[in-house]
Amino acid sequence: MSAKKTIVLAEVKNGELRNVSFEAIAAAKQLSNGGELVGVVAGESVQSLAGELFAYGVDRVIAVEDAQLKHYTTDAYKQAYLQVFDKEKPEVVVLGHTSIGKDVSPRLAVKLDAALISDVIALEGDEAPIMIRPIYSGKAFEKKQPAAEDGALIVTIRPNNIVAGEKDESATGEVEVMSVDITDLRAVVKEVVQKATGGVDLSEANVIVAGGRGVKSADGFKPLQELADVLGAAVGASRGACDAEYCDYSLQIGQTGKVVTPDLYFAIGLSGAIQHLAGMSNSKVIVAINKDPEAPIFEIADYGIVGDLFDIVPLLTEELKAV
Ligand code: FAD
């Protein structure tokens, strides 16, 4: 495979580059086959933030700055990225399989007449790597390669699966600032009102403590939150817990919720319905706590504790505090 000029579309959240951007650079290195690697950050004042990409091994960095890129909107970002592509002529584009990546990548693929391979969790081989993606809610895996050597390729990668390269603080460079012409927006974001939840971002957390209907009430989540605090973990939930109004739907993990792949996943008081497994079965280590020894969650758990969560979770928290 020839060297391919590759662009990584980095993503900014709450004033920081998301980890998936660094993971995308690692994937892009494999796909570029030694071709030029360009990091792109779009936003309002993102020049200094964009410079961080050098530490992960990109050759050039472009900050696309415009007041209309302060918040993500499909139209504005699509227009901005297409203007970058027009100038840079990338052969490969890599971005995160986040809500933004899922929204913008098919639109970019149509405009570029590019192949799109989405939700990639691993790449095999250095020459023309094969991309692996889960299908049927994680029950099977598909291996894909673009059909033709020529023609552009867009790849989205699932957060927390591809390992980001080592950060090299000494690698720096000059960020090129590019202005774009954004017109005729059909929608603009006036203001983003964030819930004051704080804590760790569920979709990028290394450790998740998830509760199900077994927690029995909103108060029942308190011991799980305490365990999460000790571990620096994010709290998640099954749909059963969300439907019962024990917690907010933003915590839902599964087929119709968030897809997560932490290093460590606590499944507490949840049965392990197939729709829940679709969102978490790729977690590296799964610990299940359930009072029913026949609960299906034990079939995929690496460690299982049979017992009442209201006894076990506080004990676990105390033990971990002592470590
Ligand atoms: P339950 O199945 O009721 O399980 C509760 C568990 O808690 C039981 O195993 C019980 O033994 C245990 N328990 C009870 N008390 C205690 C205690 N004191 N100590 C320890 N254990 C205890 N679900 C999702 O999670 N995510 C999705 O994205 C999702 N999408 C769906 C999409 C569709 C189209 C459909 C049809 C369903 C979807 N569901 C989803 C719902 C899914 O089918 C299940 O209904 C749901 O996951 C069940 O939630 P649960 O495991 O919390 O509840």
Residues whose N, C-alpha, C, O or C-beta is under 5 A from the ligand:
A	BS01	FAD	G212 R213 G214 A237 S238 R239 G240 A241 I253 G254 Q255 T256 G257 G269 L270 S271 G272 A273 Q275 H276 I289 N290 K291 D292 A295 G307 D308 L309 F310
